[in-house]
Amino acid sequence: MQREIAATEETIRRLEAVEMPVRGEAREAPGEVWFQIGNAQFRLGRLDEAIVSWETCAKKSPKFAQVHVNLAVAYWKQGRFDEARKALARATELGFPVNPR
């Protein structure tokens, strides 16, 4: 139960950090939308599509650290180990606590 509470609180914290769009400027979805789309694609076993979505998120929201962790997992699953290491390094650089394992 504690794990679920902590996960929910983390999700709330991340969502609260998303900047609200300014009226009239919201022509494109924020990068975090692509993060969630990538998560759904990953869960459906559509790894290549998830990577494209997460890479889009990383471009649109360069300070959103968690996307780099997801990219690291996806790259690792594809055997793209150098890219996985770079993605983890970027997540760490942005302050995301990365499990060293």
Secondary structure, DSSP 8 states (H G I E B T S, - for coil): -HHHHHHHHHHHHHHHHS----TTTTTS--HHHHHHHHHHHHHTT-HHHHHHHHHHHHHH-TT-THHHHHHHHHHHHTT-HHHHHHHHHHHHHTT------
